[in-house]
């Protein structure tokens, strides 16, 4: 049986761990909010770009036949960018990202070349034997 002193130390230890975990959670929530705000602000830029490109495409008309970049071409390779965290309190994020990437690769009829950002994605690519162009982990 543990002594009163050991029990009180254990209680303090658990309370300190809870405080640290709460602080880490608040920091992660703050970073998430910041990245969501950045993504929301980028949405208007994407909308304007879409309007501009559709406007240009509508004005081209018959001249599009002479444009080599506008022709439909056969797809010979697919590139996939996998961005994963290195570590942290991400829960199932890594496994969900890797599962989605694996499903995408399995549904392709052509070779898939992979670029990874983050340690977990790089490890997955090497373990799965994927053609890894470069990694930024």
C-alpha positions in Angstrom: 0.0 0.0 0.0 1.3 3.4 -0.9 2.0 6.0 1.8 0.1 9.3 2.1 3.2 11.1 0.8 3.4 8.9 -2.3 -0.3 9.4 -3.0 -0.1 13.2 -2.7 3.0 13.3 -5.0 1.1 11.2 -7.5 -1.9 13.5 -7.3 0.3 16.6 -7.9 2.0 14.8 -10.8 -1.3 14.0 -12.5 -2.5 17.6 -11.9 0.7 19.0 -13.4 0.4 16.7 -16.4 -3.3 17.8 -16.9 -2.2 21.5 -16.9 0.5 20.8 -19.5 -1.9 18.8 -21.7 -4.5 21.6 -21.4 -1.9 24.2 -22.4 -0.7 22.1 -25.4 -4.3 21.7 -26.4 -4.9 25.5 -26.3 -1.8 26.1 -28.4 -2.9 23.5 -31.0 -6.4 25.1 -31.1 -4.9 28.5 -31.6 -2.7 27.3 -34.5 -5.7 25.5 -36.0 -7.8 28.6 -35.8 -5.0 30.6 -37.5 -4.6 28.2 -40.3 -8.4 28.0 -40.8 -8.5 31.8 -41.0 -5.7 31.8 -43.6 -7.5 29.2 -45.7 -10.8 31.2 -45.5 -9.0 34.4 -46.6 -7.4 32.4 -49.6 -10.9 31.4 -50.7 -11.8 34.8 -52.1 -8.5 34.7 -54.1 -9.4 31.3 -55.5 -12.9 32.6 -56.5 -11.4 35.6 -58.3 -8.9 33.3 -60.1 -11.7 31.0 -61.2 -13.7 33.9 -62.6 -10.7 35.2 -64.4 -9.7 31.9 -66.0 -13.3 31.2 -67.1 -13.5 34.7 -68.6 -10.3 34.1 -70.5 -11.5 30.7 -71.7 -14.8 32.0 -72.9 -13.1 34.7 -75.0 -10.7 32.3 -76.7 -13.3 30.5 -78.8 -12.0 28.8 -81.9 -8.4 29.8 -81.2 -8.2 27.1 -78.6 -7.5 24.4 -81.2 -4.1 26.1 -81.9 -3.1 26.1 -78.2 -1.1 22.9 -77.3 -1.6 23.4 -73.5 -5.4 23.4 -74.0 -5.5 20.0 -75.8 -6.7 16.9 -73.9 -3.7 14.6 -73.5 -3.3 11.1 -72.3 -2.3 10.9 -68.6 1.0 9.0 -68.3 1.9 9.8 -64.7 0.2 11.1 -61.6 1.9 13.2 -58.9 0.7 13.1 -55.3 1.8 15.5 -52.6 1.3 14.0 -49.1 1.6 16.5 -46.2 1.6 15.0 -42.8 2.7 16.2 -39.3 6.0 14.9 -37.9 4.6 14.4 -34.4 2.2 15.9 -31.9 -1.4 15.6 -30.7 -2.9 14.9 -34.1 -5.1 11.9 -33.1 -6.1 10.0 -36.2 -4.9 12.6 -38.6 -1.9 10.7 -39.8 -3.7 7.4 -40.3 -6.6 9.1 -42.1 -4.2 11.0 -44.4 -2.2 7.9 -45.2 -5.3 5.8 -45.7 -6.7 8.4 -48.2 -3.4 8.6 -50.0 -3.3 4.7 -50.2 -6.9 4.6 -51.6 -6.1 7.3 -54.2 -3.0 5.4 -55.3 -4.9 2.1 -55.5 -7.5 3.7 -57.8 -5.0 5.0 -60.3 -4.3 3.2 -63.6 -1.0 5.0 -64.2 2.2 5.2 -62.1 2.0 7.5 -59.1 5.0 9.6 -58.1 5.0 10.9 -54.5 6.3 14.0 -52.8 6.1 14.0 -49.1 6.2 16.7 -46.4 6.5 15.4 -42.9 8.1 12.4 -41.3 5.0 10.2 -41.2 4.2 10.5 -44.9 7.9 9.8 -45.8 7.9 6.7 -43.6 4.7 5.5 -45.2 6.1 6.0 -48.7 9.3 4.2 -48.0 7.5 1.4 -46.2 5.0 1.0 -49.1 7.7 1.0 -51.8 6.2 4.1 -53.5 8.2 6.0 -56.1 9.4 8.9 -53.9 10.5 12.0 -55.9 11.6 14.0 -52.8 10.8 14.4 -49.2 10.7 17.6 -47.1 10.7 16.0 -43.7 
